[in-house]
Amino acid sequence: MISEYPLVSIITIVYNDVLKIEKTIQSVINQTYNNIEYIIIDGASTDGTVNIIEKYNKQITYWTSEPDSGIYNAMNKGITQSKGDYIMFLNSGDELFESQSIHKIVSQADNLDIVYSNIKMINKNKSYIKESPEKLTFQYFTHNAIPHPATLIKSNLFNSVGFYDESLKIVSDWKWFMIAICKIDATYKKTNILAAKFYEDGISSNEKHRTVLEKERENVLKSDFPLYFEDYQRLNKYDLIIYKINIFKRIANLYKRKFHKTYKRI
């Protein structure tokens, strides 16, 4: 049983992000929750990122700067170094939403394996709140994931599920959550807390990587959920049909509005 004030390990991975790493660090070290260890895994940055990390050396529990083989290799290094009851990943450039974020989430954790919250998504055109469902299903995971920067993961769950699959470039965290929820039957809970700000400029948010993402998801489903793979393909087919129907409806409504305007002028 975890104590009322569990140790939370916040892990930040970073590589050559000198312009954004500082706001991430500040959002962690300014938390009102007192039982946090902060771990930064830098991939041997050469742009001044390390100088920013060194600036906050006294407020960081552990940090290293060394080459790694990718995002998930860096995340696994962070897990290995962590001693917390819970782990949260807050990658460079992202921020905890407010100084009380961790305190609020921990107060609702209830000793569950996975506790996920809402997240503010920000891109150059707009921002919006992303809310995951309270009930997680296989169907939900076929196209979605719960947000890492807004999720507490009980550290001993990595003993059951394993670490992140380093052979994957984009979807290893998605695979991990699917196995934890759909195979291991990990306990979980959704809170209504707005936990973090996520900036949509990372590898998984980049449209150029969409093909790689879809291929990796397909391969994971084939290897780890073979009985459901046909269902996944069927869902994709239906989703495409629904998407086309919605597009048609929007076009029809545009023409309808245009017709009414034209008719009024006549």
LUMSE-62422 format. One record per residue (C-alpha): residue number from 0; residue in one letter; x, y, z negated. Coordinates in pm, whole numbers, always signed. Example, Ala and Ser with C-alpha at 12.3 -4.5 7.8 and 13.67 -1.06 7.14 Angstrom:
# LUMSE-62422
(0,A,(+1230,-450,-780))
(1,S,(+1367,-106,-714))
# end
This chain:
# LUMSE-62422
(0,M,(+0,+0,+0))
(1,I,(+144,+337,+103))
(2,S,(+151,+613,-157))
(3,E,(-78,+916,-153))
(4,Y,(+208,+1122,-7))
(5,P,(+382,+887,+239))
(6,L,(+713,+974,+396))
(7,V,(+650,+1090,+755))
(8,S,(+930,+1054,+1008))
(9,I,(+895,+1305,+1290))
(10,I,(+1112,+1212,+1588))
(11,T,(+1204,+1457,+1864))
(12,I,(+1384,+1342,+2176))
(13,V,(+1548,+1603,+2396))
(14,Y,(+1778,+1648,+2692))
(15,N,(+1891,+1983,+2830))
(16,D,(+1595,+2183,+2698))
(17,V,(+1766,+2484,+2542))
(18,L,(+1472,+2719,+2611))
(19,K,(+1208,+2505,+2437))
(20,I,(+1372,+2293,+2165))
(21,E,(+1374,+2571,+1907))
(22,K,(+996,+2618,+1896))
(23,T,(+958,+2242,+1844))
(24,I,(+1208,+2240,+1557))
(25,Q,(+1045,+2541,+1393))
(26,S,(+700,+2385,+1409))
(27,V,(+834,+2086,+1213))
(28,I,(+1051,+2258,+952))
(29,N,(+771,+2505,+873))
(30,Q,(+525,+2232,+772))
(31,T,(+368,+2268,+428))
(32,Y,(+377,+1890,+375))
(33,N,(+691,+1823,+171))
(34,N,(+759,+1455,+240))
(35,I,(+895,+1474,+597))
(36,E,(+1218,+1347,+744))
(37,Y,(+1308,+1505,+1076))
(38,I,(+1509,+1312,+1336))
(39,I,(+1636,+1453,+1666))
(40,I,(+1780,+1229,+1937))
(41,D,(+1960,+1432,+2202))
(42,G,(+2075,+1268,+2526))
(43,A,(+2415,+1443,+2541))
(44,S,(+2280,+1782,+2651))
(45,T,(+2521,+2025,+2818))
(46,D,(+2307,+2341,+2835))
(47,G,(+2333,+2470,+2478))
(48,T,(+2060,+2252,+2328))
(49,V,(+2309,+2108,+2078))
(50,N,(+2393,+2460,+1956))
(51,I,(+2025,+2516,+1873))
(52,I,(+2008,+2183,+1687))
(53,E,(+2323,+2270,+1489))
(54,K,(+2163,+2601,+1390))
(55,Y,(+1904,+2401,+1192))
(56,N,(+2142,+2132,+1072))
(57,K,(+2050,+2168,+703))
(58,Q,(+1679,+2121,+776))
(59,I,(+1721,+1815,+998))
(60,T,(+1753,+1477,+826))
(61,Y,(+1943,+1310,+1109))
(62,W,(+2046,+1404,+1460))
(63,T,(+2278,+1270,+1726))
(64,S,(+2387,+1376,+2072))
(65,E,(+2492,+1089,+2293))
(66,P,(+2405,+942,+2633))
(67,D,(+2096,+724,+2654))
(68,S,(+1933,+516,+2925))
(69,G,(+1603,+703,+2927))
(70,I,(+1309,+838,+2727))
(71,Y,(+1215,+511,+2560))
(72,N,(+1573,+421,+2474))
(73,A,(+1594,+756,+2292))
(74,M,(+1263,+695,+2114))
(75,N,(+1377,+350,+2004))
(76,K,(+1697,+503,+1865))
(77,G,(+1479,+737,+1659))
(78,I,(+1272,+449,+1524))
(79,T,(+1588,+264,+1422))
(80,Q,(+1706,+566,+1223))
(81,S,(+1371,+638,+1057))
(82,K,(+1283,+545,+699))
(83,G,(+929,+682,+692))
(84,D,(+605,+505,+610))
(85,Y,(+461,+672,+919))
(86,I,(+624,+786,+1243))
(87,M,(+517,+1066,+1475))
(88,F,(+683,+1157,+1807))
(89,L,(+700,+1527,+1893))
(90,N,(+912,+1567,+2203))
(91,S,(+1106,+1879,+2287))
(92,G,(+884,+2164,+2406))
(93,D,(+575,+2046,+2221))
(94,E,(+463,+2188,+1886))
(95,L,(+259,+2096,+1584))
(96,F,(-51,+2312,+1601))
(97,E,(-13,+2484,+1264))
(98,S,(+198,+2467,+948))
(99,Q,(-62,+2247,+774))
(100,S,(-98,+1993,+1055))
(101,I,(+86,+1703,+888))
(102,H,(-73,+1771,+550))
(103,K,(-421,+1759,+706))
(104,I,(-354,+1439,+901))
(105,V,(-195,+1254,+609))
(106,S,(-489,+1346,+386))
(107,Q,(-712,+1146,+622))
(108,A,(-474,+859,+704))
(109,D,(-639,+614,+458))
(110,N,(-343,+374,+489))
(111,L,(-447,+278,+843))
(112,D,(-202,+164,+1110))
(113,I,(-271,+434,+1369))
(114,V,(-425,+776,+1301))
(115,Y,(-479,+996,+1606))
(116,S,(-615,+1348,+1636))
(117,N,(-703,+1611,+1894))
(118,I,(-444,+1790,+2101))
(119,K,(-431,+2120,+2287))
(120,M,(-316,+2064,+2645))
(121,I,(-141,+2362,+2804))
(122,N,(-30,+2415,+3162))
(123,K,(+51,+2720,+3372))
(124,N,(-311,+2763,+3482))
(125,K,(-518,+2690,+3171))
(126,S,(-540,+2527,+2830))
(127,Y,(-801,+2290,+2693))
(128,I,(-863,+2058,+2398))
(129,K,(-829,+1687,+2468))
(130,E,(-1032,+1462,+2240))
(131,S,(-986,+1086,+2242))
(132,P,(-1289,+867,+2159))
(133,E,(-1352,+737,+1808))
(134,K,(-1382,+381,+1943))
(135,L,(-1091,+257,+2155))
(136,T,(-1163,-5,+2421))
(137,F,(-976,-188,+2694))
(138,Q,(-1176,+8,+2950))
(139,Y,(-1063,+337,+2795))
(140,F,(-697,+232,+2806))
(141,T,(-710,+137,+3174))
(142,H,(-687,+508,+3261))
(143,N,(-613,+686,+2934))
(144,A,(-395,+683,+2625))
(145,I,(-402,+838,+2281))
(146,P,(-167,+1136,+2245))
(147,H,(+173,+1064,+2091))
(148,P,(+225,+1418,+1952))
(149,A,(-102,+1393,+1761))
(150,T,(-67,+1035,+1634))
(151,L,(+72,+887,+1314))
(152,I,(+197,+529,+1353))
(153,K,(+265,+310,+1051))
(154,S,(+632,+219,+1082))
(155,N,(+592,-149,+1000))
(156,L,(+365,-183,+1305))
(157,F,(+681,-177,+1517))
(158,N,(+775,-509,+1353))
(159,S,(+453,-664,+1487))
(160,V,(+432,-499,+1828))
(161,G,(+803,-450,+1891))
(162,F,(+983,-139,+2013))
(163,Y,(+909,+47,+2336))
(164,D,(+973,-137,+2661))
(165,E,(+1283,+35,+2803))
(166,S,(+1234,-119,+3148))
(167,L,(+942,+122,+3202))
(168,K,(+1000,+485,+3295))
(169,I,(+662,+644,+3215))
(170,V,(+400,+417,+3053))
(171,S,(+582,+232,+2775))
(172,D,(+398,+423,+2501))
(173,W,(+66,+347,+2676))
(174,K,(+163,-22,+2689))
(175,W,(+260,-15,+2320))
(176,F,(-74,+132,+2213))
(177,M,(-266,-116,+2429))
(178,I,(-87,-412,+2270))
(179,A,(-129,-267,+1920))
(180,I,(-503,-202,+1960))
(181,C,(-617,-470,+2207))
(182,K,(-389,-762,+2109))
(183,I,(-257,-709,+1756))
(184,D,(-588,-560,+1637))
(185,A,(-416,-274,+1454))
(186,T,(-640,-64,+1233))
(187,Y,(-701,+288,+1358))
(188,K,(-892,+607,+1301))
(189,K,(-971,+925,+1493))
(190,T,(-971,+1257,+1306))
(191,N,(-1116,+1587,+1429))
(192,I,(-798,+1774,+1340))
(193,L,(-634,+1980,+1613))
(194,A,(-285,+1846,+1555))
(195,A,(-46,+1960,+1826))
(196,K,(+18,+2158,+2143))
(197,F,(+125,+1954,+2443))
(198,Y,(+275,+2131,+2743))
(199,E,(+194,+1953,+3069))
(200,D,(+536,+1981,+3228))
(201,G,(+681,+1641,+3132))
(202,I,(+745,+1337,+3350))
(203,S,(+409,+1169,+3283))
(204,S,(+220,+1491,+3366))
(205,N,(+398,+1551,+3695))
(206,E,(+189,+1460,+4001))
(207,K,(+508,+1352,+4182))
(208,H,(+532,+1061,+3939))
(209,R,(+167,+953,+3972))
(210,T,(+252,+663,+4205))
(211,V,(+517,+529,+3964))
(212,L,(+276,+566,+3672))
(213,E,(-3,+372,+3846))
(214,K,(+236,+99,+3959))
(215,E,(+379,+56,+3610))
(216,R,(+31,+36,+3459))
(217,E,(-68,-226,+3713))
(218,N,(+242,-434,+3638))
(219,V,(+180,-414,+3262))
(220,L,(-179,-530,+3305))
(221,K,(-68,-819,+3527))
(222,S,(+197,-937,+3281))
(223,D,(+38,-866,+2942))
(224,F,(-336,-877,+3018))
(225,P,(-369,-1114,+3316))
(226,L,(-726,-1221,+3226))
(227,Y,(-841,-859,+3252))
(228,F,(-654,-759,+3566))
(229,E,(-945,-831,+3800))
(230,D,(-1169,-624,+3574))
(231,Y,(-919,-340,+3598))
(232,Q,(-923,-356,+3979))
(233,R,(-1303,-361,+3977))
(234,L,(-1314,-60,+3743))
(235,N,(-1079,+128,+3974))
(236,K,(-1307,+54,+4268))
(237,Y,(-1617,+174,+4082))
(238,D,(-1437,+483,+3953))
(239,L,(-1345,+575,+4311))
(240,I,(-1706,+534,+4425))
(241,I,(-1832,+751,+4137))
(242,Y,(-1564,+1011,+4213))
(243,K,(-1676,+1029,+4579))
(244,I,(-2042,+1056,+4476))
(245,N,(-1960,+1346,+4242))
(246,I,(-1764,+1521,+4517))
(247,F,(-2059,+1478,+4752))
(248,K,(-2297,+1621,+4489))
(249,R,(-2075,+1926,+4437))
(250,I,(-2055,+1988,+4812))
(251,A,(-2433,+1946,+4845))
(252,N,(-2491,+2196,+4562))
(253,L,(-2258,+2448,+4727))
(254,Y,(-2448,+2421,+5054))
(255,K,(-2777,+2448,+4866))
(256,R,(-2668,+2770,+4693))
(257,K,(-2535,+2908,+5022))
(258,F,(-2866,+2827,+5196))
(259,H,(-3067,+3006,+4923))
(260,K,(-2849,+3316,+4950))
(261,T,(-2883,+3318,+5328))
(262,Y,(-3261,+3266,+5304))
(263,K,(-3298,+3559,+5061))
(264,R,(-3112,+3790,+5300))
(265,I,(-3348,+3690,+5583))
# end
